[in-house]
Amino acid sequence: MKKWILLLIILSIPFAISANGDSLQTDTLRFIKVHFLYGSKPAKGFKKTEKKLFGGLHGGHVTIEAAGRNIGFNPVGSYHVFPHKKNKHGTFSYDWSNFKRDTLGKKFLTFIIPVSAEQERIIDSLHSAYLKTTPYDYAMFGYRCASASWDILEEAGILEKKSKFWKTQVIFYPKRIRKRMIRMAAEENWIMVYKEGKKSRTWEKDVHRPDK
């Protein structure tokens, strides 16, 4: 019941429009959104018309929307197997255009999370710093979009503090962080907005459908 009351409150708040997209925010109530694109592969009978995507069923992507900016960690060109301190092949970048394009026909789960002004400020300041200089390389056995997202959310006190090794080796791909956040959503009364993907692709599944 509390979750639906919160959703009604959210929907009643006017959207503050920025150059980069929509942001739910008032002077007294603030929210961030964590967007998950599910991993997928061409469905049977559609292999000639649907593309293979990076990671297949264990792929997907994670971005964090805060203070009117939707930002994610992405590879630049090829990615390294092990992280390099120099010649980093990763970058934090705005994902508004990609996000709007990707939502067409693709499977998404968005967490809407109430935060304090200080938590929003922490995320926004990290985004600003990381847009200028990425703190780590994008690597198979290093930071990628999921572990980088955990790294930011833990700094804001939304997720539990973990070691670098745990983040890069346990949160290996988006599903690893998503399933933990689904469990947390029930405890924290976070809102989950679920969107089905097109039938021409086979989509990654969660143990418990978040929209049920």
PyMOL commands that set and color helices and strands:
alter all, ss='L'
color gray80, all
select helices_A, chain A and resi 2-12+56-58+96-102+117-132+145-155+164-169+174-188
alter helices_A, ss='H'
color red, helices_A
select strands_A, chain A and resi 15-18+21-24+30-37+40-42+61-66+69-75+90-94+108-115+191-195+201-203
alter strands_A, ss='S'
color yellow, strands_A
deselect
rebuild
show_as cartoon
